[in-house]
Amino acid sequence: MKPFDVYPLIDITPIKAEGYKLWDDQGNEYFDLYGGHAVISIGHNHPHYLMRIKEQLEKISFYSNSVQIPIQKELATLLGKLSGYEDYDLFLCSSGAEANENALKLASFETNKAGFISFKGAFHGRTSGAVALTDNPKIIAPFNAAHQAHILPMDLGVVEEVLKRKDIAGIIIEGIQGVAGIQVPGDGFLLGLQTLAKQYGAKLILDEVQSGYGRTGKFFAHQWVEGLKPDLITVAKGMGNGFPIGGVLISPDIPAKHGMLGTTFGGNHLACVAAMAVLEVMDSEELTENAHHLGLKLTDRLKAMEGVTQVRGRGLMIGLDLEGEAAPIRSALIKDFRIFTGNAANKHTIRILPPLNISASALDYFVESFEKALVLNKVV
């Protein structure tokens, strides 16, 4: 047997990691400015994170949701406190796609409707309903296409026309679109969606899988918009710093009923302690504030660079567009300067998604290396 070959892989084999650094099997050191798709929030192998997981391993690592698991309540309490959503409930699962599936299901249960709206450029996952609402026909199988999914432009008039059909259970939108190249929806658009959702009896779902957990300089990206409070918020990626965990934050207006949702692995002891450790480090090291301040400085420097046509994002969730295609620059950053960065749906875009505890000096090295890579590849 061999792995099912669905991933285009870089010819590098990391075997060790610490903070914002990786080392491969040849002993080469790399700076990680991508965090494995924005997963590494508090840095690779943070000592507090390792300690918490090791301590839990010596007690109990897993039991299903058929017994009392007190650490779930501890996690919900701390997440509510740090995120500002103390009155919401938390459903735990194992991934971002699973979180989105459960949010969609809750909205459908609550409204007794089946249709959903998402937006051009959206990426919500690769499972049944989540992929149907993802703007990429190549990954939507005929089975997925049977869902009542409406992928619309970010135009409130168009959204309202679909809502008038009265068969829409919910609207799902990313706090900042990640795969699309770090596209930030306008404040007025998000507030308009909230108004329309309430007017037509639909639920507003904020997909914060990539943009949440302090990455943008607020706990959630949508919290940059005053007055915006979604019915459902989905989280994963940075939530576990590499340990598989996801969740749905659920408005108190949506009642729980036994059996309406369920999962075998979600909320297990190890996953919860990993998520607790992430929140504890974020709080004690003020990583959300660090992301905000470092992001402002980095964005200003990138905007001033020749060969860069646009810089988007907030905090340490940054997308930059180049005059030429980004692939040669990303290759040069890996091969010549040993820096990981991310791609995007747009071939001219590079994504920057480093651990939130990255140092200012590491970002200085990235900027200097990026400038050199642009010159070497004759972009400037």
N, C-alpha and C positions, 0 to 999 in steps of 0.2 A: 504494500500500500504506500501511497505518496500523498502529500498535500494536494488538494484540489487547486489547480493553478488559475486563480482569479485575480492575483495581485501583481502589478508591475513593480518589481523590487529594485531598490538601489543596491549595488554590489558592495555593501558594507555590513559587517556583522558586529553590532555592539555587544560587549560582554560585561561591561561595568558602567555604572552611572552614579553620579553624585552631584547634587545641586543642579546647575545648568550645564554640566559637562558629561560627555560620553567618551568611552574608550572602546576601540574595536579590537578584534582578535590579533591585530598586528602591532598593538600598542600605541596606535595613533589617538590623539586627543581631539575631541570635537566640541564646539559650542552648540548647544541645542536651542535654537530660536523658533522651534516648531512644537516641541512638547508632545510629539506623537498625536497630532490633531488636537492640540489644546487640552490634552488630558493632564499633563504634569503641571499642577497648580502650585504646590509648595516646594517644588524641587525634587529631583530624583533622590530616593533613599534618605529622606530627611530623618535625622536621628530620633526625633519624637515619634514620628510615624512608624519607624521600625520597632521602637520600644513598645508602643501600644499594641501592634500586631503580634509581636513575640509573646507578650504577656497574655494576650487572649488565647493564643495557640496552646498555651500550657493549661488553660482552663477548659474551654469548649469552643470548637471552631464552627460547628453547624448543628442546628436542628430546625425542622420545618415550622411553619406558622400554624402549628397545632398546640403549642405550649406558650407559656409566658416568656417573652424575651425583653427584659426591662431596658436593655440598651437601646431598643427602638424608640422608647419614650424619651430617653436621654438625648438621643440624636434629634428627634423632632423638636424638643424644647430648645436645644442650642441653635438649631437651624432657624427656628422661628425668631429667636432673639437676635441673631446676627443679620438675618435677612430683612427684618422688619415685618414679617408675616406671622406674628405670634398667634393670631386668631384662626389661621388656616390649619387644615389637617395634612398629614403626610402619608402617602402610599409609597412603599419602597419596592423597587424591582431591580433589574440587573443591567440595564443599558438605556441609552437615549431613545432608541427606536421603541423599546418596550414601554418606556415612559410615555412617549407620544401615543402609542396604541391605546394605553389605558386612559389617557386624557380624552382622546377621541371617543372612546367607549362611554366614559362618564358623561360627556356632553350629549351623546346620543341617548343614553338612558334618561337623562334629566329633561330633555326636550321632546323625546319620543319622535325624533326626526333622524334622517339618514344622510343628508347631504352636508358637505363641508367645503369651505373656501380656503385656498392657500394662494401663494403669489409667485409670479414669474421669478425665477432664480432660486426658489425655495429648495432646501434639502432638509427632510424630516426623518430620514432613516430608510432602511431597505426591506422592512417587513410590510405586511399586507396593506393596511390603511395608510401607514406613514409613507410608503413608497408611492402609493397612488396620488398623494398630495405633494410629491417631489417633482420638480420641473426637470426631469431627465427621462425622455421616452425610452432610452436604451436600457434602463434598468427596471422598467415596468412590464411585467409579464401579462399575458391575457387575463389570468386570474385576478391580478391586481387591478387591471383596468375596469373591472366590473363595478368598482366602488363609485359612489356618486360624488366625484371629486371635480371641483371647479378651480382651475389654476388661472388666476386673473392678474392683469396689470395692477400696479399700485395706484388705483384710481377710485376714489370714493363713490363716484357716480356709477361706475361699472359694478362695484360691489353691491350697491343698493339695488340695482336692477335684478341681480341674482337673488338677493335677500327677499325681494318682493314675491318670489315664488312660494315663500312660506314653507319650504322643505329643507331649510338649512339649520343643522344642529349647532354648527360652530364655525368659527374663523380661527385658523392657526397661522401664526407668523413668528419668525425668529426675531429676537431682540435686536440682533444684527445678523444679516445673512452672512454665513461663513464661507461655504463652498462657492457661492456666487462671487466671492472676491472682497468680502468685508463691505457690504452695502448696508448703509444705515438708513432705516426708514425715518421719514420726517416726523417730528413731534405731532404736528397737526393731523397727519395721516393716522397715526396710532390712536390719538384721542378721538378722531372721527370714527375709526373702527369700533371703539368702545361704545360710542353713542349709538351707532347703527346696530350693533349686537344687542344692546338693551332694547332698542326700539322694535326690533323684529324677533325678539325672543331667542336669540342665538347666544352661545357661550364663546367668550374670547379666550383663546389659548395662546400663551406666550411660550414659545420654544426657546428656552435659555440653556439648552444642552451645551452649546459651544460658547455662548456669550455670557453665561452666568458665572457665579462663584468668584466675584471680584475682578474678573479679567478686564472689565472696561473702566474700572475705577469707582464703580458702584457695585453693590452685591449682585444686582441684576442689571442688565443693560437697559431694560425698560424703565428703571428707576431714575434715569436721566430725564424722564418725561413727567413733569408734575401733574398729579391728578389721575395718573393711569394705574388702575388696579385690576388685573385680569381675573377671570373666574378660575383659571387653571394655569399653572406654571410647571414646565417640565425641566428636569435637571439630570445631568450625568457627567461625563467627561471629568472635569476638574473636581467633581464631588468626591472621588475616591483616589485621585492622584495615581491612577493605574490599576487600582483594585476595581473589579467590575461592580458597579452600583449605579442605580438611577432612581428617580423619584418623581412624584407628582405632588405639587402643593395645591391643595383643594380648598376653595372658598367655603366658609361656614354655611353658605346658602345651599350647598349641595350635600344632602344627607347620605350617610353611609348605611348600607344594608348588607347583612351577612351573605356572602357568596357572590356579590356583584362583581368583585375583582378578586384575583388570586394569583399566587406565584409560589413555586417551590423554593427557589433560592433567594428571592428578594427579602432583604432585611435580616439576613443571617448574621450570626455573631461577628464573624471576621469582617464582613462588609461594613457593618455598623461601626465597628471600632476604627476601621480605616477612615470612614467618613467623619467620625468624631475627631480623630487626630488632625485631619485636614482643617476642620473648623477651628480647633484649638490653636494650630500654628498660624492660620490666617489672622486670628484675633490677637495673639500675643506678639506677632511680628508685624502687624499692621500692613498686611500684604495688599489689601485693596487700595489703601492710600499710596503704597509704593508703586502699584500699577498705574495709578492716575498720574503721579508726578513724573515718573520715568517715561510714560507714554507721551506726555505733553512735550518733553524735551526731544524725544526721538522723532516724533512727528514733525516738529519744527525743523529739525536738521534734514530730514528726508525731503521735505517740501522745497528746501533751498537747493537741492542737488540737480545738476544738469543731467538730462536723460530720463528724469522721473516726471511723468506727465500729470499724475494725480496721487494723492495720499488720502486714505479714508480710515475711519475707525475711531475708537476711543480706548484710552488706557493702553494695555498691551495686547490689543486685538487690532492689528493694523494691516491694511491692504495697500500696496503701492503698484501703480501701473507704469510700465516702461514704454519708451518709444518703439522698441522692438520686442520680439518674443522673449519671455522670461526664462525659458528652459536653459539657454546657454549660460545665463547669469547664475541661475541656481546650481548648475553643474560646476561652474567655476568656483562658487562659494564652497561647495563640498570638496572638490578636488584640490584646489589651490589654497584655500583658507580654512578648510575643515569647519564649516558652519552649516548646520541644518536650517533650511527654511521650507515653506510650504508652497504648493501650487494652488491653482483655483480653476474654475470653469473657463474664465477668460485667459487665453494663452499669454497675455501681456502682464498678468498680475502675479505678484509674489505676496504670500501671507506670512506675517510675523506674529507668532503666538508663543513666546517664551514662558518658562516658569515665572511666576509672579515675584519670586525672590531673586531674580537675576540682578546682577550688580550694574551700576552705571558704567564701570570700566569695561564690562563685557559688551555693553551696547556701543561704547566708543569703538571697540575693536571691530564690531560688526559694521558700523558706518564707514570706518576707514577701509575695511576689506571690500565693502560693497562699492565704494568709489573706485577702488583699484580694479575690481571685476568689470565695472562698466567701461573703464578705459581699455582694459585688455581685450574686451569683446567689441570694441569700437562702437559702443552705444553713444559715447560722447566724444 
